[in-house]
Amino acid sequence: MLLPIDVDMRAAINHGRSSNRQCPDEIHLKRKGQPDDTPSLAVYDDGCLVVRSPAVGTTYWPESAAALGNGCFRTADLAELHAGVVFLRGRASDVINVAGRKVLPEAIEQVLAAHPAVRECVVLGLPAAEPGRGEAIAAVVVPRGEVTAAALREFLAARLPAWQVPRVWRFEENLPVSGRGKLSRAAARGLLNTSGATAKL
């Protein structure tokens, strides 16, 4: 699901490629009374959101990072720009690579969550056992009633390409959350690395 950012500003979208940045679209954020050097948002060819502004920090301390500098902060957030609205699609680090084919876990989670026996779910990538395959797609599911991995695989296979159907499954009473109450993908990955996961390779 695409999540819009409410920037609380009047935004004008400028189509076309920047001369010095690989940004197909750019949004200039404007508010009454602000100077012309207001922030702008853009999306690089790799899909990540970029923020440009004189207010952007110079570098990180004590170690610098290529993502920050020269008035530009390159985030790890995958985004799309449409008619002056920014839609967040997920984190670049969450992208699952299956034998060179890439998919965002949210795309699978949205379909899986539509199953009437699924209360909550999280999808992520695990190192594949087969050489050259990259990652295997895995799912942690909080069921609503009785359901099997086979039934969920069949449900997804009718709605997604076969390679996007999770091969590894685990059922839990609740999804792990962080101290802030947010879903913890790292903890979910830890569950899949312990006994109790079922695999179909």
C-alpha positions, -999 to +999 in steps of 0.1 A: +000+000+000+013+034-009+013+059+020+011+096+012+032+122+031+012+151+043+038+179+039+013+206+049+026+228+021+015+239-013+036+217-037+043+222-074+056+193-094+083+199-119+085+171-145+118+164-163+153+152-154+175+174-133+207+184-150+229+173-122+207+147-104+190+116-117+156+127-106+127+122-130+103+143-109+108+169-083+085+186-058+093+221-046+077+228-012+064+263-009+047+281+020+036+317+021+063+340+035+091+315+028+121+324+007+128+308-026+154+284-012+127+261+003+132+223+004+126+201-026+119+164-028+128+141-056+132+104-065+164+090-079+164+063-105+168+037-078+135+048-064+148+064-032+135+097-019+160+126-019+156+158+001+175+189-010+177+221+011+202+246+025+191+232+059+203+197+052+233+188+074+268+189+061+278+154+072+274+127+099+298+127+129+321+110+137+319+091+104+307+107+072+282+090+048+277+094+011+240+098+016+244+132+032+262+163+019+262+193-005+227+202+006+213+168-003+201+139+019+195+106+001+171+085+022+166+048+021+128+053+016+114+041-017+089+066-029+068+078-058+057+114-067+023+120-081+006+154-086+025+170-058+020+142-034+048+119-021+039+082-016+061+060+006+064+025-007+088+010+018+125+008+027+151-001+001+167-025+026+134-045+028+134-053-010+135-090-015+158-103-043+148-137-056+172-149-083+176-113-096+138-105-095+129-079-069+097-074-049+087-052-020+074-073+009+044-049+012+031-061-022+029-097-009+016-087+026-013-067+011-025-098-008-019-122+021-037-100+046-068-102+024-072-139+033-101-141+058-080-164+081-051-139+084-052-113+111-017-100+107+013-109+086+048-098+077+069-109+047+107-107+044+136-123+027+159-150+041+192-163+025+182-190+000+197-225+004+202-228-034+233-211-048+226-182-070+190-178-058+197-148-036+168-149-011+138-170-003+105-153+006+093-160+041+061-151+059+052-148+096+014-150+100-009-144+129-040-165+120-076-157+126-089-193+133-075-224+116-054-221+085-025-240+070+006-229+050-007-250+021-040-231+020-022-197+021+002-208-006-028-217-028-045-184-021-014-164-031-006-186-061-040-176-076-032-139-072+006-135-075+034-148-097+046-181-085+081-168-075+064-143-051+047-170-031+065-175+003+085-207+006+090-204+044+061-200+068+057-195+106+025-190+126+025-169+158+000-155+182+013-120+177+038-102+155+070-089+173+071-052+180+098-027+191+098-007+222+079+020+203+052-004+194+062-007+157+066-039+138+101-053+142+112-070+110+145-079+126+126-098+154+104-115+128+135-126+110+148-140+142+116-161+146+121-176+112+157-185+120+145-206+149+127-239+149+090-239+140+092-225+105+079-248+077+096-247+043+086-258+008+115-256-015 
